[in-house]
Amino acid sequence: MAPDASRTLPALGHGHARVDGPLKVSGAARYSSDCHFPGLLYAVPVGATIAHGEVASIDDSAAAAMPGVRKVYTRANIGRFYKPGKSGYIDEARPPLDDDTVRYYGQYVALVVADTFEQATAAARAVKVSYRNVQAPDVRMQLTAEEKQTTDSERGDVDKALAGAPVTVDQTYTTPPETHNPIELHASVATWDGKAFTLYETTQSIINHRDVMAQMLGVPKENVRIVTEFLGSGFGGKLWPWPHALLAAAAARDLGKPVKLVVTRQMMFHNVGHRTNTQQRMRLGATHDGKLVALRQDFLYRTSRTDHTKEDCGEATAFLYSTPNLKITSGCARRDIAPNTAMRGPGAVPGLFAVESAMDELALALKMDPVELRLRNEPSIDESTNLPFSSRHMKECLTEGAARFGWAKRNPAVGSMRADGKVLGWGVACCAWMAQRLAAEVSVLLNADGSVRVASGTQDIGTGTYTMLAQMVAHDLGIGIDRVKVVIGDSALPPGPLSGGSMVTGSLVPAVAQATGKAVEQLLQTASGHGAFQGAKTEQLAFTDGRVHLRSSTPDEGVPFADILGQARLAHVEGKGKSRDTFGDAEAKKYSMHSYGAHFVEVTWEPAIARLRVSRVVTAIDAGRIINPMTGRNQIEGAIAMGVGMALFEETQYERRHGKAINSNLADYVMTTHADAPQIDVLFLDYPDTKLNALGARGIGEIGLAGFAAAVTNAVHHATGVRVRDLPVKIEHLLTSTIV
Ligand code: MOS
C-alpha cells in the first residue's frame, strides 16, 4: 500500500473541513424530507384555530371528496396511540387527537392524506371544524407564580446578607418566547412493511425517538428503525419526538403506503416546541471593594397547560461566582400556549442574561470595571457543591479576551467613546455550560481494503459529528481522516448519544478509543504467527500509523493492516467500545464539570437615526481540548449570530384573541442575517479537561450563546445610558437615550 499521503495534518487540533461538506453543497446529502418511495402519500395536519375549548364536530365530507384524497383522519378513526410511559423523553406527552379538548392554537385536530402535497393541503383547508366551550385564551407574558416555588440552590443566609450589604442591586429581567427556526423543517417519512416501521425523521436523538415511537405506536423496539442521515439543524427543537411523527406513522400503517408529513414553517411556531419566556428577579449584594456577599435569583417561566418543561434559569448561577450567601428559586406559570422545549443552552441562556446584566449593574453601582468585578469574585471551588472544578479557566477567558478586544482602552463614562461619528458601547459578560458524558456505543471495523468504518447510533445535527468521529478514529489509529468512513444516523447501529447538551463529542471519546483499541487487538491476533510475523506472539507486535510491526522494529518495517487482513482472507476485524455516562459515575461526580467563556461586545449607536448595531465581538472560550478548531469556531460564530438575534430581534408574539403566534414566518420573526453579523473573533483557550475524557474535549454547541445577550445590553448601556432589562432591545427603548 502507498504511504498515507492524506496524513498531512494531525487528526486532532487542526481545522479539517467537514467530511460531509461535499455531499451537502452538491445536494447529494439526503435529509429526511428528501426520502421518496414508490406510492408515497402526503399528509397534512389540520390545526385548531382556537387555543382554549373543545372540538364539537368535524365535517370532512367536502375534504374527503376532493381529488387525490385517500383518507381524512380524526379522533374517530386514527386508531390507538399509547402514552409514552417511561419509554424516553417527550415534551408533549399527550398523544395526538387523543381527546376533544384544545389546549393551544394549532393543536392537531385532523389529518388529511392525499396523493400529492398540494391535494392534501387543499383538502386540509376544506376540513370544517366547529368548536364549543370556547374561552378567551390566557397568553399573557407577565408571569406570577401559580404553583409552588421551589428552592433550587441555597447556601448561607441570603436575605440577611442582602439587608446588610453596603451596595445592592435589585432588578427584574425578562426574556420573550423564542421559536427555533432551523433551515430544515421538521419532517417524518413513515414506512410500514406489515410488521415493522422504518421512520425517516428529523431528530437529534434517533435512539430516544425509536424508544418513544415503539411505545406510543404499540410495537416492540425491534420493529422500529429510525433514520436521520443529515439534519438541517435543530437547536433543541428536534431533541424529542413531536405529535406529527406519530400521525405519519399511524397513517402509513393504516394505509399500507409510505407517508410523508412535513411540518410547515407556520406550524413550527406551534407544534414543535419553543423556548418559553422567563421573568427573573435578581438581587445582588457586595462590599464597597466589590466582593459579592449575596446573590439571589428568583425566576419564573411559563409552561403549557399539559406538560411541564422547566426552563432552568439557575443552571449556571450557583457555581459562577464566589459568594457565601446564595439562593435560587423557581416557579412556573401555565398559559394556553403549546408545550415548550429545550433551545440552545436551555436555562443558562435566559438565566445568564439576568445574572450577567445584574453583575454589570453592580459594577456601575460600585464604579468598578465589570471585568475587574468578575475577577474579584472568581471562586476556587464550586461553592454550590463544594466540589473542585475539573478544569476552570474563567480568569483567562476574561483577561485574554480583554487583551484581544482592547478592553484597557475603555472609558467607562456612558456615551464617551466615539468612532467614525458613531457612539461606541463596550460590554462584557461571562458564560458557562455543563460538561457531561452520555452513554455511547461504537463499532470500528478495520477493512481489508485499508479503509476504516466507524459506526454509532448517533446523528450529526450540522455541528460536525461526522468529521469529529473521523478525526478521533484517525487519531487513535494514526491514519489519515479520509480513510475513515463514518456511519451514523440509523437506530439499528450500536446506540449512540443524543445530540443535546453539547455532549456528543465528549461522550464518544472513551467509546471510540475502546473500539479502536479492540479492533487493533483483533488485528494483532490475526497477524501473530503468520506471514511476516511467523513465530511472533501478539505481545511482541505493535500497531503504529496503520501498520503492524514488531515492537523491536520501526513502523516503516511493518505491514499495512490491509495486507494482514488480505493474507488472512478476513473482510474486516471489529472492535466495539462503550462509554459510560457521567451521571451515575462516582469518579465523574467528584468534580464540578463545566465549560466557561467571556464575551466582549462592541455596539455602535447613531443617535440621529436611532441605529444600533453589534459591530465587533471577541469571545474567549474554555471548552477543554478543541478537536477541530474550524468546525469549533463555526459553532461559536453561529451562537454569536444567534445571540445577536436574541439580544436585538427574536420574539414570538401571540395575539390575545386566538392565542396564535402572529409572526409565524421568516419575514416577521426577525433573526440575524449576514448583514447583521458583527466581526467575530473566537479565542479557544484549549486546556484539556481530562477529568471528562482522555482527550480532554468538552462540548461547544451551546456555550457561545450563553451570556451573549447580556454582553450586548451591557454594551448598549455603555453607549446610550439605557438599561434594557426586557429582551429584545427595541428602538423604543433607546429613544429615551440622552446621548447625542
Ligand atoms: Mo440542545 S437545546 O441540548 O439541542
Residues whose N, C-alpha, C, O or C-beta is under 5 A from the ligand:
A	BS01	MOS	F235 G236 A342 M343 R344 G345 P346 S499 G500 G501 S502
